[in-house]
Amino acid sequence: MLQVTFALTLAGYLASSVVFYSALVRAQVAPSLLGVARRLLIGTALLHAMDIALRAVVMHTCPVLSAAFALSLTALAATIGFLLWARQGRMVSLGVIVAPIALGLIVASEVLMRQATANDVPAWLLALHVLANLGAVALFVIAAAGAIIYLLQAGRLKSKRPTIAGFAFPGLSTLEVLIERSLGWGLGLMTLGVVSGAVFAERLAHGGVESARMILAYTCWLGAAGLVVGQKLVGWNGRKVAWGAVVVAVVAVAVVLLYALAAEGRA
């Protein structure tokens, strides 16, 4: 029974994350999809509460006294808080951040309950985690490249010098679309990488480079999510998004460098 409720909860958070993301990365935010995602999240929260209650009874453990349970309870509390706060309107789009975080927390909770280690992680999951993150980094770098050209072009247009040695950069609107799409697709891939990376939660206890890399990765993901949500919810554009894309790319590359250094045993 526990496996069933956990699997359904996991599937619910995953489905909610996908629908929230699908609604957000469109040219125009889709209110109907956001409504579907919110209803999915409500059903998932109910399943999650049932899963926690059943585990507490079967394992004879008080949820508030267990570190693993605490992660799961945090995910449920964040979900319920979000659902109560964002009942309608564009604020519901913030579910694209809340649902994946909740998903990652319950995965980490399950890992800690089972005391899994890196050696227990299936090879396909490790490959998915690495490829998703590398793909996200590549897209963030593309977004940053477009952002740098955008900043240069905006500055030259302001000074009425639109070309460099006779070469004209793409128009600002074209660059904005490139940045927006690269950030959107990169966020999707990094969300996959962040959620799959929750199986390595026990590494946080080791400290050092592993902890720093994971913290930077989550910071990068939150930064990208903030930019995408800001574009759709607040109407961010122009220089603000361009500079944000550059910062996100720098942090993403730093994550890869830390991973490479750790793999080589130099950090």
Secondary structure as UniProt FT lines:
FT   HELIX           2..24
FT   HELIX           31..58
FT   TURN            59..60
FT   HELIX           63..65
FT   HELIX           67..85
FT   HELIX           90..94
FT   HELIX           95..114
FT   HELIX           118..120
FT   HELIX           123..158
FT   TURN            159..160
FT   STRAND          163..164
FT   TURN            165..166
FT   STRAND          167..168
FT   HELIX           172..196
FT   HELIX           197..206
FT   HELIX           208..229
FT   HELIX           230..234
FT   HELIX           239..264
//
